[in-house]
């Protein structure tokens, strides 16, 4: 097995229903409504596989100041400001505030990621990511 490899099976990932039958969250890392994900991370973060029903209004509470993004695998969401996110869209959110609210336009599958920001410089070159060009 490769270093850092975590052999996690589908049966180890808890699934939690969202309020008002809006859908469900599979907790891969972090926690949601008391369920803890099996993945170990190097810093506190949430990794949720979310399935949402058409017509639902969904609200997630995240930590104020955390970095947060969601990737829509399929479906469509509409946010309070009128912006939408459809299939194969990555939505990145401001770090201020703790509530993420949106309407589900179409049945949607998404990956929601949030966690403490590193607040360090980032330089990328090909597959390498470091803090400076010298380090790369």
C-alpha positions as CSV (number, residue, x, y, z in Angstrom):
1,X,0.0,0.0,0.0
2,X,1.2,3.5,-0.8
3,X,2.1,5.8,2.1
4,X,-0.9,7.9,3.1
5,X,-3.3,5.5,1.5
6,X,-6.6,5.1,3.3
7,X,-8.6,2.1,2.3
8,X,-12.1,3.4,2.9
9,X,-15.1,1.4,1.7
10,X,-18.6,2.7,0.9
11,X,-20.0,0.8,4.0
12,X,-17.7,2.8,6.3
13,X,-19.0,6.2,5.1
14,X,-22.0,7.3,7.2
15,X,-25.1,8.7,5.4
16,X,-27.2,11.3,7.1
17,X,-30.6,12.6,5.9
18,X,-31.0,16.4,5.4
19,X,-33.8,18.1,7.2
20,X,-37.2,18.3,5.5
21,X,-36.3,15.3,3.2
22,X,-34.2,17.5,1.0
23,X,-31.6,14.8,0.4
24,X,-28.7,13.2,2.1
25,X,-25.0,13.7,3.0
26,X,-22.4,11.0,2.9
27,X,-19.7,12.1,5.4
28,X,-16.3,11.2,4.0
29,X,-14.3,13.5,6.3
30,X,-15.2,15.8,9.1
31,X,-18.7,15.7,10.6
32,X,-22.3,16.4,9.8
33,X,-25.1,16.3,12.3
34,X,-23.1,14.1,14.7
35,X,-21.9,11.6,12.0
36,X,-18.1,11.4,11.7
37,X,-16.4,10.6,8.4
38,X,-13.7,7.8,8.3
39,X,-11.1,9.8,6.3
40,X,-8.1,11.2,8.2
41,X,-7.0,14.6,7.2
42,X,-3.9,16.7,8.0
43,X,-6.0,19.7,9.0
44,X,-9.7,20.1,10.1
45,X,-11.9,19.8,7.0
46,X,-15.3,18.6,5.8
47,X,-15.6,16.4,2.7
48,X,-19.3,15.6,2.0
49,X,-20.9,13.7,-0.9
50,X,-24.3,15.4,-1.1
51,X,-27.4,14.2,-3.0
52,X,-30.3,16.8,-3.2
53,X,-33.9,16.6,-4.4
54,X,-35.3,19.0,-6.9
55,X,-37.2,21.9,-5.4
56,X,-35.5,21.7,-2.0
57,X,-34.1,24.7,-0.2
58,X,-30.9,23.6,1.6
59,X,-28.8,25.3,4.3
60,X,-25.5,24.1,5.6
61,X,-23.7,25.6,8.6
62,X,-19.9,25.8,8.0
63,X,-17.2,27.4,10.2
64,X,-16.9,31.2,9.8
65,X,-13.6,32.0,8.2
66,X,-13.1,28.5,6.6
67,X,-12.4,28.1,2.9
68,X,-15.4,26.5,1.2
69,X,-16.2,25.2,-2.3
70,X,-18.6,22.8,-3.9
71,X,-18.3,20.9,-7.1
72,X,-21.6,20.1,-8.9
73,X,-21.3,16.7,-10.5
74,X,-24.7,17.0,-12.0
75,X,-27.9,19.0,-11.5
76,X,-28.3,22.7,-10.8
77,X,-28.3,25.0,-7.8
78,X,-29.4,28.7,-7.4
79,X,-27.9,30.9,-4.7
80,X,-29.5,33.8,-2.9
81,X,-27.7,36.4,-5.1
82,X,-29.2,34.8,-8.2
83,X,-26.0,33.0,-9.3
84,X,-26.4,29.4,-10.5
85,X,-24.1,26.4,-10.5
86,X,-24.7,23.6,-13.0
87,X,-23.0,20.4,-14.0
88,X,-19.2,20.3,-13.8
89,X,-19.1,23.7,-12.0
90,X,-16.9,24.6,-9.1
91,X,-18.3,27.3,-6.8
92,X,-15.9,28.9,-4.4
93,X,-17.3,30.9,-1.5
94,X,-16.2,33.9,0.6
95,X,-14.6,33.0,3.9
96,X,-16.8,35.4,5.9
97,X,-20.1,33.9,7.2
98,X,-21.1,30.5,8.3
99,X,-24.3,29.7,6.5
100,X,-24.5,28.3,2.9
101,X,-28.1,28.5,1.5
102,X,-29.3,27.6,-2.0
103,X,-32.3,26.2,-3.9
104,X,-32.1,23.0,-5.8
105,X,-33.3,23.6,-9.4
106,X,-32.7,20.0,-10.6
107,X,-31.9,16.9,-8.7
108,X,-28.2,17.4,-7.9
109,X,-25.1,15.5,-6.8
110,X,-22.3,17.6,-5.5
111,X,-19.1,17.4,-3.4
112,X,-18.9,20.0,-0.7
113,X,-15.4,20.8,0.7
114,X,-14.6,23.2,3.6
115,X,-11.7,23.6,6.0
116,X,-9.3,25.9,7.7
117,X,-7.3,28.0,5.3
118,X,-3.5,27.6,5.3
119,X,-2.9,31.3,4.7
120,X,0.4,30.6,3.0
121,X,1.7,31.5,-0.5
122,X,1.0,28.9,-3.1
123,X,3.0,28.4,-6.3
124,X,2.2,25.6,-8.7
125,X,4.2,24.2,-11.6
126,X,2.9,21.1,-13.4
127,X,1.9,18.6,-10.7
128,X,4.0,20.3,-8.0
129,X,2.6,22.8,-5.4
130,X,4.9,24.5,-3.0
131,X,5.2,27.9,-1.2
132,X,7.7,29.5,-3.6
133,X,9.3,29.0,-7.0
134,X,12.7,28.2,-5.3
135,X,11.0,25.2,-3.5
136,X,9.7,23.9,-6.8
